[in-house]
Amino acid sequence: MASTAAVAPIALDRQALVAWYRRNRARSRRLFDLIAADAYYTRPIALRNPIVFYEGHLPAFSAIAFLKRGLRHPGVYARMEKLFERGIDPDSLDSAVPRSGANTQWPSRDEVLDYGRRVDDAVVDALSHATFDVAGQRYPAMRRGEAIFTALEHEAMHQETLLYMWHRLSYTEKTRPSDVYYEIGERPTRSTMLIPAGIATLGAEPGSIPFGWDNEFGQSRVKVDAFDIDVHSVTNADFLEFVSADGYQNRELWSDAGWEWREHDAIKHPMFWTREHGRWYWRGMFENIPLPEAWPVYVSYEEAAAYARWIGRRLPSEPEFHRAAFGTSSGDERQHPWGSDPVTAQRANLDFVSWEPVPAGARPAGVSAWGVHDLVGNGWEWTSTVFEPFRGFEAMVSYPEYSADFFDGQHYVMKGGSPATAAELVRRSFRNWFRPNYPFVYAKFRTATN
């Protein structure tokens, strides 16, 4: 990725990289082992490939991005690398055909696991002994270790995809671990905070961070007018008021595309809610939970925008999110909302510590300089900003389609992180994005106004 190049050399800790890779692979194996054998070839979300695809895709991607593109290695098994190369991003159920073909003959799980072990051996050997062209003179995909970090962060990102897919499976199709617990808590008082006008720095400069995806680079300083923003994420209790007021039936609250989606898919409430015997429940990973009023509501962009219109407000932009999360009264900008200290479970609900959200405001050690809670962790946050490249965008060599395929005006930027976001992905410049009618991701929101 040319945009991440720097004159200064980079030192790669081989032992730490091997440990990270093995940690990723062990976590992925634990997640797949939760799934019942008879669910392995199902599609818990029709907009995604079957489960088998993802267990093969993770090692295949490491083989493609790191071994083949980074080291010009021949790969491990060409057929598997072709079969498991890419996922899908359809805009509707009508176009949700698996990337590898609707009639694909998928291998057995034993074959997939065997392939994964072979890739693991090859990757660990390469991380331990291969010559790294960190200057990118012969192999541009390895400049500053790009291909290595691409493979490592890719697997961590997909673990979140796996979990929200698992959320859609029936409870008989997965095994409940012994460590499941819930924080319920009290619904926080709704309040807003005035964020004064100032500068928000978007993106990162090449070489300023050890690794970043191509859409993170092209740093710019943006003037942000004063605005007020919710101190807490919109909770299930808040959103229940919208549902009870027939917000899903009020055409005036919805965009044209949002209304068409709501009508076509018969959307009547958040995807993470279910109703039984006249009572609302949270559709948890392992059981239905009486709707926790204090938890943030997880919804699509279209649902979040409709709610914001209902209360006469709007969704914040990406620059406004940055200003609220990282800005300070002195004009300096923080690495994280709480400062420069590392991510911990006391500061944010991140890094697979919890299977579900925690109450809004339950991590006060993670509050921003302005007193705004949970801007990182407990759920990604929708912004009103369409996903577009920053100035000077250059596609990364190890994964050229990563961002470029999605600069189509049909995806919105999300910031922050969820309970299933790995700590290694938590940095100020990181950007996530999804289609506005995608209701499955762990995505919350808050509202703003000028």
Stockholm file with secondary structure:
# STOCKHOLM 1.0

chainA/1-450         MASTAAVAPIALDRQALVAWYRRNRARSRRLFDLIAADAYYTRPIALRNPIVFYEGHLPAFSAIAFLKRGLRHPGVYARMEKLFERGIDPDSLDSAVPRSGANTQWPSRDEVLDYGRRVDDAVVDALSHATFDVAGQRYPAMRRGEAIFTALEHEAMHQETLLYMWHRLSYTEKTRPSDVYYEIGERPTRSTMLIPAGIATLGAEPGSIPFGWDNEFGQSRVKVDAFDIDVHSVTNADFLEFVSADGYQNRELWSDAGWEWREHDAIKHPMFWTREHGRWYWRGMFENIPLPEAWPVYVSYEEAAAYARWIGRRLPSEPEFHRAAFGTSSGDERQHPWGSDPVTAQRANLDFVSWEPVPAGARPAGVSAWGVHDLVGNGWEWTSTVFEPFRGFEAMVSYPEYSADFFDGQHYVMKGGSPATAAELVRRSFRNWFRPNYPFVYAKFRTATN
#=GR chainA/1-450 SS CGGGCCSSCCCCCHHHHHHHHHHHHHHHHHHHHTBCGGGTTCCSSTTSCCHHHHHHHHHHHHIIIIIIHHHCCCCSCHHHHHHTSCCCCCSSGGGCCCTTCTTCCCCCHHHHHHHHHHHHHHHHHHHHHCCCCTTCSSCGGGGGGHHHHHHHHHHHHHHHHHHHHHTTSCGGGBCCCTTCCCCCCCCCCCCEEEECSEEEEESBCTTSSSCCCGGGBSCEEEEECCEEEESSCCBHHHHHHHHHTTGGGCGGGSCHHHHHHHHHTTCCSCTTEEEETTEEEEECSSSEEECCTTSBCCCCHHHHHHHHHHTTCBCCCHHHHHHHHHBCTTSCBCSBTTBSSCCCTTTCSCTTSCSSCCCTTCCGGGCCTTSCCCSSSSSEEEEEEECCCCTTCCCCSSSTHHHHTTCSSCCEEEESCCTTSCGGGCCTTCCEEECTTCCCSCEECCCEEC
#=GC SS_cons         CGGGCCSSCCCCCHHHHHHHHHHHHHHHHHHHHTBCGGGTTCCSSTTSCCHHHHHHHHHHHHIIIIIIHHHCCCCSCHHHHHHTSCCCCCSSGGGCCCTTCTTCCCCCHHHHHHHHHHHHHHHHHHHHHCCCCTTCSSCGGGGGGHHHHHHHHHHHHHHHHHHHHHTTSCGGGBCCCTTCCCCCCCCCCCCEEEECSEEEEESBCTTSSSCCCGGGBSCEEEEECCEEEESSCCBHHHHHHHHHTTGGGCGGGSCHHHHHHHHHTTCCSCTTEEEETTEEEEECSSSEEECCTTSBCCCCHHHHHHHHHHTTCBCCCHHHHHHHHHBCTTSCBCSBTTBSSCCCTTTCSCTTSCSSCCCTTCCGGGCCTTSCCCSSSSSEEEEEEECCCCTTCCCCSSSTHHHHTTCSSCCEEEESCCTTSCGGGCCTTCCEEECTTCCCSCEECCCEEC
//
